[in-house]
């Protein structure tokens, strides 16, 4: 323990720096371990991913009463036999392609010559060829200087040089012959051994992972790990099956087109498709070059381009979302970063494994609290909650982006739900910052004005149609929102309203004096208006200055508070409203989450007819109070679904 307060304060200030240095040192250490131990860690990683793919087949055989060990052995042998057969087929295709390359080179030279002939002597393409030839001449290494005798006689005298290597022993000869063969065989053997072990000891490994993750809450930890393993298994199995089918379709298409070695290019396309973004492009480049080299014309090249242009979008945008969602759960930056890092550490194999390994890290980050930073850094889900993103946009003075995101969310959710879960959440965050003095008065006014701009713009926009395309951030916001109660809310027609609710504006919303209360009151008035209950808003500051709203035809007065100042003040305001407008109903809206018992006590303390904490609750209460007496049991008449969605 440090007694000196100055030293203790300096240590506290330096702790973030120490934490960053420790994180960098840890990352560097892991990178060194992964690079130096690639010969051992790479087979283990491949075995883990292969076990995810083969686990469903093992479970299927076990359900047919086959012993675990026999099921594992059968599945693994079949899988490695299939992989070995494909490898042999690819090797034969590659050997045949290498034998035919001289013939294809002749075709390429003829095609280039034809292009030069068409270009003409003074054309741009001819000048381009000449420039390339000049550059190639300049880039050649300089020749060795000639001797004086060579310059005088004009002929070079060759100097005989003989290099004799010592005779190699039997051990070195065998090593040079067997080393290129033994290393791949050893890697395959390790993968086979670890795959058998992982599949046979699946439950034991799961229990050890639970122990390492923390057994304080055994139920939650078990559920998280089982869910993570199940998700990863389904994802890798679906991706492997889809890529295999993609390779088969490409191989058959190239065979029909006439491109040589279609099996080789199909399997290469299937393997490279594990690499997102760039894999499909790289897998397409090789058959395109081959089509150019084989066909003297251009029909084969065009047909190959059409094949990839049709098959890849169908696989990526139609089949993939049906199998395992719209994305891998990774952000584009994370995918590129992972591909770069793993390629640097493990070479081409690391490029193929980059996405599966990063998916594993993200899934662990979503289920293990200690690794949550992995989900934040690499996942495609927004790092902030929807209400936090909304408030951040208001702080930045950028309501335009918030309006665009609101448009997308409203394609899937009702306006009242958006206001309850996102906009009012941002208002509460602003109120919290104001209460603890984190927002200056100028910032409060700017944030309040930005929120009012969003509300006013949404009021002018036509209601969007349902079920449209949304971006990743809006999709995550829709997923995080609660039940869409207002989506089925009725829309009052004038003839469905009670007698006192047929005025031009039967609802009067009175906003509190805070800088954000006017925006909340405008949200409530806008939602009520879209459901057939016209509403006007006024602030308590305006009332205090002597302004008096038109009270004719007002049936409901709603006092809106982000944070209530005092129950006595609200009770006095309710009494004044009842005295000024005979027969009026009083609603108090406190936009804070409260339990039902607390809400009931607050309602009695404020002498309100009803107390609500969400816009959806306020809408339900207003629709109930506005019903004609004959329709009180089922207030209002529901409109057709299409119209209700458009109005809400």
C-alpha positions in Angstrom: 0.0 0.0 0.0 1.3 3.4 -1.0 1.1 6.1 1.7 2.2 9.0 -0.4 -1.0 10.5 -2.0 0.9 12.1 -4.8 2.5 8.8 -5.8 -0.8 7.0 -5.6 -2.5 9.6 -7.8 0.2 9.4 -10.4 -0.1 5.6 -10.4 -3.8 5.9 -10.9 -3.3 8.3 -13.8 -0.7 5.9 -15.3 -2.9 2.8 -15.1 -4.6 3.3 -18.5 -1.1 3.5 -20.1 0.0 0.4 -18.3 -3.2 -1.4 -19.4 -2.6 -0.4 -23.1 1.1 -1.6 -22.9 0.0 -4.8 -21.3 -2.6 -5.4 -24.1 0.0 -4.7 -26.8 2.5 -7.0 -25.1 -0.1 -9.8 -24.9 -1.1 -9.3 -28.5 2.5 -9.5 -29.6 3.1 -12.6 -27.5 0.1 -14.3 -29.0 1.3 -13.4 -32.5 4.7 -14.8 -31.9 3.3 -18.0 -30.4 0.9 -18.4 -33.4 3.7 -17.8 -35.9 6.3 -20.1 -34.3 3.8 -22.8 -33.4 2.0 -22.9 -36.8 3.1 -26.5 -37.5 1.2 -27.7 -34.4 -1.5 -25.0 -34.0 -2.7 -25.1 -37.6 -3.6 -28.8 -37.6 -5.3 -28.4 -34.2 -7.4 -25.5 -35.6 -8.3 -27.4 -38.7 -9.3 -30.3 -36.6 -11.6 -28.1 -34.4 -13.3 -26.6 -37.4 -13.6 -30.1 -39.0 -15.2 -31.4 -35.8 -17.8 -28.7 -36.0 -18.7 -29.8 -39.5 -18.7 -33.6 -38.7 -20.5 -33.4 -35.3 -24.0 -33.5 -36.7 -23.2 -36.7 -38.7 -21.8 -38.4 -35.6 -24.9 -37.5 -33.6 -27.1 -38.8 -36.4 -25.3 -42.2 -36.4 -25.6 -42.3 -32.6 -29.3 -41.8 -32.8 -29.3 -45.0 -34.9 -27.8 -46.8 -31.9 -24.3 -46.9 -33.3 -21.6 -46.8 -30.6 -19.8 -43.4 -30.2 -16.4 -44.7 -31.1 -17.6 -46.5 -34.2 -19.7 -43.5 -35.3 -16.7 -41.2 -35.0 -14.4 -43.6 -36.8 -16.9 -44.1 -39.7 -17.6 -40.4 -40.1 -13.9 -39.3 -40.0 -12.7 -42.0 -42.4 -15.5 -41.2 -44.9 -14.7 -37.5 -44.6 -10.9 -37.9 -45.0 -11.5 -40.5 -47.8 -13.6 -38.0 -49.7 -11.0 -35.2 -49.1 -8.3 -37.6 -50.3 -10.2 -38.5 -53.4 -10.8 -34.8 -54.2 -7.1 -34.1 -53.6 -6.1 -36.8 -56.0 -8.5 -35.6 -58.6 -7.3 -32.0 -58.3 -3.6 -33.2 -58.6 -4.4 -35.1 -61.8 -6.2 -32.1 -63.2 -3.3 -29.8 -62.3 -0.8 -32.2 -63.9 -2.9 -32.4 -67.1 -3.1 -28.6 -67.2 0.6 -28.2 -66.8 1.2 -30.6 -69.7 -1.2 -28.6 -71.9 0.2 -25.1 -71.0 2.6 -24.8 -73.9 -0.3 -25.2 -76.4 -2.4 -22.6 -74.5 0.6 -20.2 -74.6 0.6 -20.4 -78.4 -3.0 -19.4 -78.5 -2.4 -16.5 -76.2 0.5 -15.3 -78.4 -1.7 -15.5 -81.4 -4.5 -13.6 -79.7 -2.1 -10.9 -78.6 -0.7 -10.7 -82.1 -4.2 -10.3 -83.5 -4.9 -7.5 -81.0 -1.7 -5.7 -82.1 -2.7 -6.1 -85.7 -6.1 -4.7 -85.2 -4.6 -1.8 -83.3 -2.6 -0.6 -86.2 0.9 1.0 -86.3 -0.1 4.3 -84.8 -2.9 3.2 -82.6 -3.0 3.6 -78.8 -2.7 -0.2 -78.2 0.4 -0.4 -80.4 2.1 2.4 -78.5 1.1 0.6 -75.3 2.8 -2.6 -76.5 5.9 -0.7 -77.5 6.1 1.1 -74.2 5.8 -2.3 -72.3 8.7 -3.7 -74.4 10.8 -0.6 -73.8 10.2 -0.9 -70.1 11.1 -4.6 -70.1 14.4 -3.8 -71.9 15.1 -1.1 -69.3 14.4 -3.4 -66.4 16.8 -6.1 -67.6 19.9 -6.4 -65.4 23.0 -4.9 -67.0 25.4 -7.2 -68.8 28.8 -7.9 -67.4 31.6 -5.6 -68.8 33.6 -7.3 -71.5 37.3 -7.7 -71.2 39.9 -5.9 -73.4 40.7 -9.0 -75.3 37.1 -9.5 -76.1 36.8 -5.9 -77.3 39.9 -6.2 -79.5 39.1 -9.6 -81.1 35.3 -9.2 -81.0 34.8 -12.7 -79.6 34.4 -13.9 -76.0 36.6 -16.6 -74.7 34.5 -18.9 -72.5 36.1 -19.7 -69.1 35.3 -23.3 -68.1 34.1 -23.5 -64.5 33.4 -26.8 -62.8 31.6 -27.1 -59.5 31.8 -30.4 -57.7 29.6 -31.1 -54.7 30.6 -33.6 -52.1 29.0 -37.0 -52.3 25.8 -37.0 -50.2 25.3 -39.7 -47.7 22.4 -42.1 -47.5 20.7 -40.2 -44.7 20.8 -36.8 -46.5 19.7 -38.4 -49.7 16.7 -40.0 -48.0 15.9 -36.8 -46.2 15.9 -34.7 -49.3 13.6 -37.2 -51.0 11.2 -37.8 -48.1 11.0 -34.4 -46.5 8.6 -32.9 -49.1 6.4 -35.9 -48.6 6.6 -36.5 -44.8 5.7 -33.0 -43.8 2.2 -33.0 -45.5 1.6 -36.5 -44.3 2.5 -35.5 -40.8 0.1 -32.6 -41.0 -2.7 -34.8 -42.3 -2.0 -37.3 -39.6 -2.2 -34.7 -36.9 -5.5 -33.4 -38.2 -6.9 -36.9 -38.4 -5.8 -37.7 -34.8 -7.1 -34.5 -33.3 -10.4 -34.7 -35.2 -10.9 -38.2 -33.8 -10.1 -37.0 -30.3 -12.3 -33.9 -30.4 -15.3 -35.9 -31.7 -14.8 -38.7 -29.2 -14.3 -36.4 -26.2 -16.8 -33.7 -27.1 -18.7 -33.7 -23.8 -15.5 -33.8 -21.7 -14.1 -30.9 -23.6 -17.3 -29.0 -23.1 -17.2 -29.6 -19.4 -13.6 -28.3 -19.2 -14.6 -25.3 -21.2 -17.4 -24.6 -18.7 -15.0 -24.9 -15.9 -12.6 -22.4 -17.5 -15.4 -20.0 -18.4 -16.6 -20.0 -14.8 -19.0 -22.4 -13.1 -20.6 -19.8 -10.8 -23.8 -20.0 -12.8 -23.6 -23.5 -14.2 -27.0 -23.3 -16.0 -26.2 -20.0 -17.8 -22.6 -21.1 -18.7 -23.8 -24.5 -20.0 -26.5 -22.9 -22.1 -24.1 -20.3 -23.5 -21.5 -22.9 -24.5 -24.0 -25.3 -26.0 -25.6 -22.5 -27.9 -22.2 -21.3 -29.2 -21.1 -24.8 -30.3 -24.5 -25.4 -31.9 -24.4 -22.1 -33.8 -20.8 -22.6 -35.0 -21.6 -26.2 -36.1 -24.6 -25.1 -38.1 -22.8 -22.2 -39.6 -19.7 -24.2 -40.7 -21.7 -27.1 -41.9 -24.0 -24.8 -44.0 -21.0 -22.9 -45.3 -19.1 -26.0 -46.3 -22.2 -27.5 -48.0 -23.0 -24.3 -49.8 -19.4 -23.8 -51.0 -19.2 -27.4 -52.1 -22.4 -27.0 -54.1 -21.1 -23.8 -55.5 -17.9 -25.5 -56.7 -19.9 -28.3 -58.3 -22.1 -25.9 -60.2 -19.1 -23.9 -61.4 -17.3 -27.1 -62.5 -20.3 -28.3 -64.4 -20.8 -24.9 -66.0 -17.2 -24.7 -67.0 -17.3 -28.2 -68.4 -20.3 -27.3 -70.5 -18.6 -24.1 -71.7 -15.5 -26.1 -72.6 -12.9 -24.6 -70.2 -10.1 -27.1 -69.6 -9.7 -28.6 -66.1 -13.2 -27.7 -64.9 -12.9 -29.8 -61.7 -9.7 -27.9 -60.7 -11.4 -24.5 -61.1 -14.6 -25.7 -59.4 -12.8 -26.9 -56.3 -10.6 -23.8 -56.3 -13.7 -21.6 -56.4 -15.2 -23.7 -53.6 -12.1 -23.3 -51.4 -11.6 -19.6 -52.1 -15.2 -18.9 -51.3 -14.4 -19.3 -47.7 -12.5 -16.0 -48.1 -15.2 -13.3 -48.0 -15.2 -10.4 -50.5 -12.1 -11.4 -52.4 -12.4 -15.1 -52.6 -15.0 -15.2 -55.3 -13.0 -12.7 -57.4 -9.8 -14.7 -57.1 -11.6 -17.9 -57.9 -13.1 -16.3 -61.0 -9.8 -14.9 -62.3 -8.2 -18.3 -63.0 -10.9 -19.7 -65.3 -11.2 -16.4 -67.0 -7.5 -16.4 -67.9 -7.8 -20.0 -69.0 -10.8 -19.2 -71.2 -8.8 -16.4 -72.8 -5.9 -18.7 -73.4 -7.9 -21.6 -74.9 -10.5 -19.9 -77.2 -9.1 -18.0 -80.2 -12.3 -15.9 -80.0 -14.1 -14.3 -77.1 -17.2 -16.4 -76.7 -15.8 -18.7 -74.0 -14.6 -15.8 -72.0 -18.0 -14.1 -72.1 -19.8 -17.3 -71.2 -17.5 -17.8 -68.2 -18.1 -14.2 -67.0 -21.9 -14.8 -67.3 -21.6 -18.1 -65.4 -19.9 -16.4 -62.4 -22.1 -13.3 -62.7 -25.3 -15.5 -62.3 -24.1 -18.2 -59.8 -22.3 -16.0 -57.3 -25.2 -13.5 -56.6 -27.7 -16.3 -56.3 -25.4 -18.1 -53.8 -24.5 -15.0 -51.9 -27.8 -13.1 -51.8 -30.5 -15.8 -52.0 -29.2 -19.1 -50.6 -26.8 -17.8 -47.9 -29.5 -15.7 -46.1 -31.8 -18.7 -46.1 -29.1 -21.0 -44.6 -27.3 -19.0 -42.0 -28.6 -15.4 -42.1 -27.6 -12.3 -44.0 -24.0 -12.2 -42.8 -21.4 -14.1 -40.8 -21.8 -11.7 -37.9 -18.6 -9.9 -38.7 -18.0 -6.3 -39.6 -16.4 -5.7 -43.0 -13.4 -4.1 -41.3 -13.0 -7.1 -39.0 -13.1 -9.5 -42.0 -10.3 -7.6 -43.9 -8.2 -7.2 -40.7 -8.6 -10.9 -39.8 -7.7 -12.0 -43.4 -4.6 -9.8 -43.2 -3.5 -11.0 -39.8 -4.1 -14.7 -40.3 -2.5 -14.6 -43.8 0.6 -13.0 -42.3 0.8 -15.6 -39.5 -0.2 -18.8 -41.4 0.1 -18.0 -45.1 -2.6 -19.1 -47.6 -4.2 -21.6 -45.1 -4.6 -18.6 -42.7 -6.4 -16.7 -45.4 -9.0 -19.5 -45.8 -9.3 -20.0 -42.0 -9.5 -16.2 -41.2 -13.3 -16.0 -41.3 -14.1 -19.2 -39.5 -11.6 -18.4 -36.7 -13.0 -14.8 -36.4 -16.5 -16.1 -36.2 -15.5 -18.4 -33.3 -14.0 -15.4 -31.5 -17.1 -13.3 -32.0 -19.4 -16.1 -30.8 -17.3 -16.5 -27.7 -17.4 -12.8 -27.1 -21.2 -12.9 -27.2 -21.5 -15.6 -24.7 -18.5 -15.2 -22.3 -18.6 -12.0 -20.4 -14.9 -11.8 -20.0 -14.5 -11.9 -23.8 -17.2 -9.4 -24.6 -14.6 -7.0 -26.1 -14.2 -9.4 -29.0 -17.8 -9.0 -30.0 -17.5 -5.2 -29.7 -14.3 -5.1 -31.8 -15.1 -7.7 -34.5 -18.9 -8.2 -34.6 -21.3 -6.5 -36.9 -23.7 -5.5 -34.2 -23.6 -1.8 -33.2 -21.4 -1.2 -30.2 -24.0 1.2 -28.7 -27.7 0.7 -28.0 -30.2 2.2 -30.4 -31.1 4.9 -27.8 -27.4 5.7 -27.2 -26.8 6.0 -31.0 -29.8 8.4 -31.2 -28.5 10.5 -28.3 -25.0 10.5 -29.8 -26.3 11.9 -33.1 -28.1 14.6 -31.2 -25.0 15.5 -29.3 -23.1 15.7 -32.6 -25.8 17.9 -34.1 -26.6 15.5 -36.9 -30.3 14.9 -36.8 -30.2 13.9 -40.5 -28.6 10.6 -39.9 -31.1 9.9 -37.1 -33.9 10.6 -39.4 -32.6 8.3 -42.1 -32.2 5.5 -39.5 -35.7 6.2 -38.2 -37.1 5.8 -41.8 -35.5 2.3 -42.0 -36.7 1.3 -38.5 -40.3 2.4 -39.3 -40.4 -0.1 -42.2 -40.5 -2.8 -39.5 -41.9 -1.1 -36.4 -44.7 1.4 -35.6 -43.9 5.0 -34.9 -45.0 4.7 -31.2 -42.6 1.8 -30.7 -39.7 3.8 -32.2 -40.5 6.8 -30.0 -40.8 4.6 -26.9 -37.7 2.5 -27.3 -35.3 4.8 -29.1 -36.2 8.5 -29.0 -37.5 8.6 -25.5 -34.5 6.5 -24.4 -32.2 9.2 -25.9 -34.2 11.9 -24.1 -33.7 10.0 -20.8 -30.0 9.9 -21.4 -29.9 13.6 -22.1 -31.9 14.3 -18.9 -29.5 12.1 -16.9 -26.5 14.1 -18.3 -28.3 17.3 -17.5 -29.1 16.2 -13.9 -25.4 15.4 -13.2 -24.2 18.7 -14.8 -22.5 17.1 -17.8 -24.5 19.2 -20.3 -24.0 23.0 -20.4 -27.1 25.1 -21.1 -26.1 25.7 -24.7 -25.7 22.0 -25.2 -29.1 21.3 -23.7 -30.7 23.8 -26.1 -28.9 22.3 -29.1 -29.8 18.7 -28.2 -33.4 19.7 -27.5 -33.6 21.5 -30.9 -32.1 18.6 -32.7 -34.6 16.2 -31.2 -37.5 18.5 -32.1 -36.1 18.6 -35.7 -36.3 14.8 -35.9 -39.9 14.7 -34.5 -41.0 17.5 -36.9 -39.4 15.8 -39.9 -41.0 12.5 -39.1 -44.4 14.3 -38.8 -44.0 15.6 -42.4 -42.8 12.4 -43.9 -45.3 10.0 -45.5 -45.7 6.8 -43.6 -43.3 4.2 -45.2 -44.6 0.9 -46.4 -43.8 -2.1 -44.3 -41.1 -4.7 -44.8 -38.5 -2.8 -46.8 -34.7 -3.2 -47.0 -32.9 -1.9 -43.9 -29.3 -1.4 -43.2 -27.3 -3.4 -40.6 -27.6 -0.7 -37.9 -31.3 -0.3 -38.4 -31.7 -4.1 -38.5 -30.0 -4.4 -35.2 -32.2 -1.7 -33.7 -35.3 -3.5 -34.9 -34.1 -6.7 -33.3 -33.4 -4.9 -30.0 -36.8 -3.2 -29.9 -39.6 -4.6 -27.7 -43.0 -5.9 -28.8 -44.6 -3.7 -31.5 -47.9 -3.1 -29.6 -48.9 0.0 -31.6 -48.8 -1.9 -34.9 -52.2 -3.3 -34.2 -53.7 -0.1 -32.6 -57.0 1.1 -34.1 -57.5 4.3 -36.0 -60.5 6.4 -34.8 -62.9 7.7 -37.4 -64.8 10.8 -36.5 -68.1 8.8 -36.2 -66.4 6.4 -33.8 -65.5 9.1 -31.2 -67.5 9.9 -28.1 -69.5 13.1 -28.0 -66.9 15.2 -26.2 -64.1 14.0 -28.4 -65.3 15.4 -31.8 -63.7 18.8 -31.5 -60.9 20.0 -33.8 -58.3 19.1 -31.2 -59.7 17.0 -28.3 -56.3 16.4 -26.7 -54.1 19.1 -25.1 -50.6 18.0 -24.3 -48.8 20.3 -21.8 -45.0 20.0 -21.7 -43.0 20.5 -18.6 -40.4 23.3 -18.4 -37.3 21.1 -19.1 -35.3 21.6 -22.3 -36.4 18.2 -23.6 -40.0 18.0 -22.5 -41.3 19.8 -25.6 -39.9 17.1 -27.9 -41.6 14.4 -25.8 -44.9 16.2 -25.9 -44.6 16.6 -29.7 -44.0 12.8 -30.0 -47.2 12.0 -28.1 -49.2 14.5 -30.0 -47.9 13.2 -33.3 -48.8 9.5 -32.5 -52.3 10.5 -31.2 -52.9 12.5 -34.4 -52.0 9.5 -36.6 -54.6 7.4 -34.8 -57.5 9.8 -35.3 -57.1 11.9 -32.1 -55.9 15.4 -33.0 -53.7 17.0 -30.4 -52.1 20.4 -29.7 -49.1 21.1 -27.5 -48.2 23.9 -25.2 -45.4 24.4 -22.7 -45.8 25.3 -19.0 -43.5 28.2 -19.5 -45.9 29.7 -22.1 -48.7 29.3 -19.6 -46.7 30.9 -16.9 -46.1 33.9 -19.2 -49.9 34.4 -19.5 -50.6 32.5 -22.7 -53.9 30.6 -22.5 -54.6 27.8 -25.0 -58.0 27.3 -26.6 -59.8 24.9 -24.4 -63.0 24.6 -26.4 -63.6 20.9 -27.4 -60.7 19.6 -25.2 -61.6 16.3 -23.7 -58.2 15.2 -22.4 -55.3 17.1 -20.9 -52.0 15.3 -20.7 -49.1 16.6 -18.6 -45.8 15.4 -20.1 -42.7 15.1 -17.9 -39.3 13.6 -18.6 -38.6 13.9 -14.9 -41.5 15.1 -12.6 -40.6 18.1 -10.4 -42.9 17.2 -7.5 -46.2 15.4 -7.0 -47.8 18.5 -5.4 -47.0 20.6 -8.5 -48.6 18.0 -10.8 -51.6 17.7 -8.5 -52.1 21.5 -8.5 -51.9 21.5 -12.4 -54.5 18.8 -12.6 -56.9 20.7 -10.3 -56.4 23.9 -12.4 -57.2 21.9 -15.6 -60.4 20.4 -14.2 -61.5 23.8 -13.0 -60.8 25.6 -16.3 -62.3 22.7 -18.5 -65.3 21.1 -16.9 -65.5 17.4 -17.4 -62.0 17.1 -18.8 -60.0 13.9 -18.2 -56.4 14.3 -16.9 -53.5 12.1 -18.0 -50.0 12.3 -16.5 -47.2 11.0 -18.6 -43.9 10.4 -16.8 -41.4 9.0 -19.4 -39.6 6.8 -16.9 -39.8 3.1 -16.4 -41.6 2.3 -13.2 -43.1 -0.8 -11.7 -47.0 -1.0 -11.6 -47.2 -0.5 -7.9 -45.1 2.7 -8.1 -47.2 4.0 -11.0 -50.4 3.4 -9.1 -49.1 5.3 -6.0 -47.9 8.2 -8.2 -51.3 8.3 -10.0 -53.1 8.7 -6.7 -50.7 11.2 -5.4 -51.2 13.4 -8.5 -55.0 12.9 -8.6 -54.7 11.9 -12.3 -57.3 9.8 -14.1 -54.5 7.8 -15.7 -50.7 7.7 -15.4 -48.6 6.3 -18.3 -44.9 5.8 -18.8 -44.8 5.0 -22.6 -46.4 6.5 -25.6 -48.0 3.2 -26.4 -49.7 3.2 -23.0 -50.8 6.8 -23.6 -52.2 5.8 -27.0 -54.1 2.8 -25.5 -55.6 4.9 -22.7 -56.6 7.8 -25.1 -58.3 5.4 -27.5 -60.2 3.7 -24.6 -61.4 7.0 -23.2 -62.4 8.3 -26.7 -64.7 5.4 -27.5 -68.5 5.9 -27.7 -70.3 4.4 -24.7 -71.8 1.6 -27.0 -68.3 0.6 -28.1 -66.6 0.8 -24.7 -66.2 -3.0 -24.6 -64.2 -2.9 -27.8 -63.3 0.7 -28.3 -63.2 1.9 -31.9 -63.4 0.0 -35.1 -60.3 -1.5 -36.5 -59.3 -0.4 -39.9 -57.9 -2.7 -42.6 -54.4 -3.9 -41.9 -52.8 -2.0 -44.8 -54.3 1.4 -43.7 -53.5 0.8 -40.0 -49.8 0.2 -41.0 -49.7 3.3 -43.2 -51.1 5.5 -40.5 -49.0 4.2 -37.7 
